[in-house]
Amino acid sequence: MSFKDKFKSFITPVDDEEYIEFSSSETENLSEYEKPKGKGVTNIPNNTKMVLFEPRSFEESEDVARYLKEKRAAVVNLHRLQRDYAQRTIDFLTGVVFALDGSIQKIGHNVILCTPNTIGVEGEISMSIEDLDS
């Protein structure tokens, strides 16, 4: 396989025929994160809530992780933390979000949005100065 073919296979999405089908008995004993994910919209619980945090210490980042495990989105304002503790908090939450197959995005200066895999986020917030001038 040439480099061009490898690159093309990396860029192009997987065809539907290439998905492995599991029978229900095979997926019964799998955890939620091991079960195969289908295409399309996932079922989102009606009681989905977003939680806002403004931690004053690194230890409060564990509370954010608990809410993420409960499939809730979290907006975390890091303004009250010292720079090194804010970076530790971001590193910790990045690991939590990765383990939960979620996403983390910067939505403002020292403000991040953490979402579990059941909550999709559309759009993008630009942080560049050039966008403010136009």
N, C-alpha and C positions, 0 to 999 in steps of 0.2 A: 504494500500500500504506500503510495507516494505521499509526500508532505502535503500536497494540494488536497488529496483525498482525505487525509487525516483531519486537516483543517476544516474541510467542508463538512465532514461528519460531526465535528465538534460544534460548528456553528448552526447547522440545520437541526430542527427539532426531530424527535424520535417519532416514527410512524406508529399509527395505532396498532398495526399488526405485530409490532415488536414488544408490546406490553405482555407481561406474564400474567396469566389468569390464575387466581387462587380460588379453590372451592371454599365454601363457608366453613367447613370443618378445619381447614388449614389455617384460617385466620381467626378462629375462636380464641386460641391461646396467645395470640400476639397482643402486645401492648398497643395503645392508641398510636404511638409514633412508629411502630413497625408495620402497621397495616398499610397496604398499598393505597395510594391516593388516586382517585379518578380525576378526570378532567371535569371542568365545570365548577359550579358554585357548591360550596360545602354548606351543610346545615349550620346556621348560626343561631344560638339560643336567643330567645326573645328578651331575656334579662341581661343582655350584654351591656356592660357599663364601662365607662372610661374613668379612671381614677387619676387624680392630680396629686403630685408629690412635690414637696419642697424640703428635701432632707437637710438637716443641720449637722449630721455626722455620717460617716461611712456605714455604720451599723444599720442605719435606716434603709439602706439599699436592699436588705433582706426582705423588708415589707413589700417592696416593689416586686421582688422575685415571687413572693407568695401570691400576689394578685395576678401576675403573669401566668403562674401555674393554674390559677382558677379561670383562665381564658379571658382575662380582662385586659384592656389596653391601659397603658400608663403614660402620662405626660410627666416628665421629671424636670423640674427647674433646679439647676445646680448653682444658682447665684449665691446661695448662702454658704457654700462649701469653699474651703481653701483649694487652690488650683490642684495640688497633688491629690487631695481627697476626691475632688471631682473627677480626676483622671482614673483613680482607682475604682470609683463608682461606675464610670462608663465601661471600664474593662470588665468588671464583674457582671454588669447587666448585658454586655455583649455576649459573654459566655452563657448566661441564662437564656437569652433569646436564641442563641445558636442551638443550645440543647433542646429547646422547645420548637425548633424549626420555624421561628417567627422572624420579625424584622425590627431593625432599629434605625431611626432616622433623626437627623438634626433638623429641628423645625424653627430654631431661633438661636440667638447668642446664649450659650449655656443652657439650652432647653432641648431635650430629646423626647422622641416618641418611641415607646417600646410596644410592640403588638405581638400577640401569639399567632400561630398559624391559622387560626379560625377567623381572624379579622384582617381583611385586605385593606390596603391603603393605596389610593390613586392620587396621581398628581405629584408635583415636586416643588419644593420651595427653594428658590435661588438665594444664595447668601452673598452674591458678588455686589460690589459697589456700583458697577456699570449699569446694572438693572435699575438702580434707584434714580439715576440721572435721567433716564428716558421716560 
